[in-house]
Amino acid sequence: DNAVVQETGGRFIAAAATDGGRPELRRLLEEFGAAAWLEAAVRRHPRSKGVQNQALWALFKLQGRQPLVAVLTDQALGSSPEATIAALWGLFHIGPAENISWPERKELAALA
């Protein structure tokens, strides 16, 4: 099943892009368009819990909170419970290193 392949790919990319990952591997992911692949997987499988969880987490690891916010503000993805839950879960796990101001936190809470 294509969704299973994309879920596994998302899991791999998230692991490679983690803070403790090797910088050269992260550079390769960026160079070869991992973010675009992940965004396409999110759009292709809006009702797949596995794809949403893994791909959005990997996008968060690569690009920060913006892809998660984009899901919540996108009409099609925002209506998918799987995509919305995955985006909110990712936002919930934002650490102090993200430096989110209180007004930004208020805005994120309003999206939720």
N, C-alpha and C positions, 0 to 999 in steps of 0.2 A: 504494500500500500504506500502511495506517495506521501501521505501525511506522516507515516511512521519514519520514512527516510528523512523527511524534513525535520521532524522532531529530534531525531538522532543527530542530524547536522547542527541544529540549534544547540543541543547539549554540548557537542564538541566545541563549537565556537565560543560558547559561554565559558567553558573550562579554559580554553586557550587565552581568552581575553581577560581573565581575572587579574586582580591587582598583583598577585604573586606570580603571574605568568611571565614567560620570557618575552622581553621587549621585541626581539626580532620576529617572533611568531605573531605577535599583535600587529606589527608592521605589515607582515605578509597578508594577514586577514584584511587589513585596510586596503592594501594595494590590489588585492584580487576581488574587491567588492563584496565582502562578506555582509556588510550592512544592507546593501541592495538585495542580496539573496534572501536575507532574513525578512526584510520588509515585504518582499514578494510572497514569502511563505505565510506571513501573517495575513496578507490579503487573500491568498488562495484558500486558506483553511480557517475561516473565522470561527467555525464551530468546533474546531479540534482543540480540546483542552491541552493536550500534550504539545502541539505546535505553538499555541499561544504562550504557554508557560515558558517553554524553552527558548523560542525565538525572541520573545520580548525581553526575557532576562539577558540573553546574549546581546541584544541591541542596547539594553541599559549598560552592560559592561563595556560596550564599544563606544557609545555615544552619550551616555548620561541619561538624565531623566526626560529629555525632549521627546524621544520616540514613545514613551509611556503616556505623556501628556497628549501627544498627537492622536493616540488611539482613543482617548476619552473625548476628544473634540471632533473626531471623525464621525460623520453620521452613520455610515455603514458599520464600522467597527465598534462604535459606541453602543450600537444596538445588539451586539453579540455579547451574551453573558460571559462566555469563555474569555473573550478578548478584554472585556472590562475588568473581570476578576483578576486576570493575569497582570494588567496594567496597574491596578490598585495594589496588588500584592507587591509588585516591584517598587512602587512609590513608598509603600509602608517600610520597605527595607533600605531606604536611602539613609546613609550614615551621615555623621557630622561633617565629614570631609566635603560634602556637597555644597556647604555654605549657602543654605537657603534662608533668605530673609523672612521675617515674620509676614510681611505682605505677600510674598510668594507662597508661603505655607497656607495662608488664608485663601489665596487663589486656587491652589491645588485642592484644598478641602472643599471649595465650592464646586469644583469639577466632579469630585467624588459624589 
